[in-house]
Amino acid sequence: MANQIEEIASKAMGTMKAVTAGFKGLRGVFLHLAEEHGELAALMKRVSKTDDARVRREHFPHIRAELLSHEKGELAEVYGVLANYESMRSTVLAHNAQAHTLEKMLADVDAQDFASEEWGAAFARLFELVQAHVEEEENEFFPQAQQVIDEEESKQILQAYEAAKKTIRERL
């Protein structure tokens, strides 16, 4: 991450997001994912407000790595488990489609020059998609998932998710 102040701000946003998610009843892996959403949102918001190519170049690789490792970790360890429940299959399919769209939008941002207006427009579309995806996950998908996943299984999924995310990040 670029500097310590930005890292602290990002962590603070993640903590605030986790507190809000906790009040909404999220727990275990779902509370953790909400916290990650907050951290990433803070960084994406910072980048979305600049047209400085240096700032974009400095932060986008971290944003890209976090988005990809988060989504791939979710696909494998969270939604992979949820796919075993008939009541969650449509949610899993919806999430998988969104994850595919997110990867395509990341590629669109990657294809642009950091200094161009096109980069800013592509990043804005990506940020908008991420915000909508997070809202749907936290307000619909996660509460549904908690209906079928008990607290102990949620803790196990969290451990598997963290391990998968770490492995994915190392490959990126």
GIJO-V538584 format. One record per backbone hydrogen bond with DSSP energy under -0.5 kcal/mol. NH is the residue of the N-H (numbers start at 1). CO is the residue of the C=O. If there is no record, write none. Layout:
nh: {NH,NH}
co: {CO,CO}
This chain:
nh: {7,8,9,10,11,12,13,14,15,16,17,18,19,20,21,22,23,24,25,26,30,31,32,33,34,35,36,37,38,39,40,41,42,43,44,45,46,47,48,49,49,50,53,56,57,58,59,60,61,62,63,64,65,66,67,68,69,70,71,72,73,74,75,76,77,78,78,79,80,82,83,84,85,86,88,89,89,92,93,94,95,96,97,98,99,100,101,102,103,104,105,106,107,108,109,110,111,112,116,120,121,122,123,124,125,126,127,128,129,130,131,132,133,134,135,136,137,138,139,140,141,142,144,145,146,147,147,148,148,149,150,154,155,156,157,158,159,160,161,162,163,164,165,166,167,168,169,170,171,171,172}
co: {3,4,5,6,7,8,9,10,11,12,13,14,15,16,17,18,19,20,22,21,27,27,28,29,30,31,32,33,34,35,36,37,38,39,40,41,42,43,44,45,46,47,51,52,53,54,55,56,57,59,59,60,61,62,63,64,65,66,67,68,69,70,71,72,73,73,74,74,74,78,79,81,82,84,85,85,86,88,89,90,91,92,93,94,95,96,97,98,99,100,101,102,103,104,105,106,107,109,113,116,117,118,119,120,121,122,123,124,125,126,127,128,129,130,131,132,133,134,135,136,136,137,140,141,142,143,144,144,145,145,148,150,151,152,153,154,155,156,157,158,159,160,161,162,163,164,165,166,167,168,168}
